[in-house]
Amino acid sequence: FPVFKRFPLVRALNGTYYCWHPKVFARAVDEFVHTQLVDEGSDYSWPYSKVFEDYVVELSKTTDLPYLDEQSFWDVVGTDKHAVEIILQDGDCNVFVEAKFGLYQDEYITLDDVGYAKAKLKKLREGVTKAADVSARLSEDPRLADFASRQKDFLLLVTNRNLHLPTGGLLQSMSSTNFGTVDERVRLQS
């Protein structure tokens, strides 16, 4: 399917173009800019990374849920600590939102080898580690008591490309972090 997304149209002998399937064509249009710019490497990813993070935070704030953004979290715990982009409160849950902009080439989304995935999806592992650290930090500072009192923490890891990771099972299996008691709070499932 990744190959069809790169080349969603096929030219018939009479010169007429056809698409393989409307959904394949729609996905190709969705990812057109990314697939064209991915070969530029960090010249593409570096300038857009912060823009992407800001956009994810902006969208998160439109939920009208109570939140604690990255800067506010750092104001409490210090900038030497891990932070996620934003923490949303929803009922008895905290939702950690972490944005990860990356090149994520086609080969990454067809991985079935956990060792290879671990090497290639480092940014996602970092996101899981950040969430675990933030979850632990919430209970350590009384100024964050309102967030610490929530029953569950969820991680919403937002990427600039669909990586077909609907649950956190693969991320958990390749994480180098031993979540310990935090594992009971941070849910890595959809």
Disulfide bonds with the S-S distance in Angstrom:
none
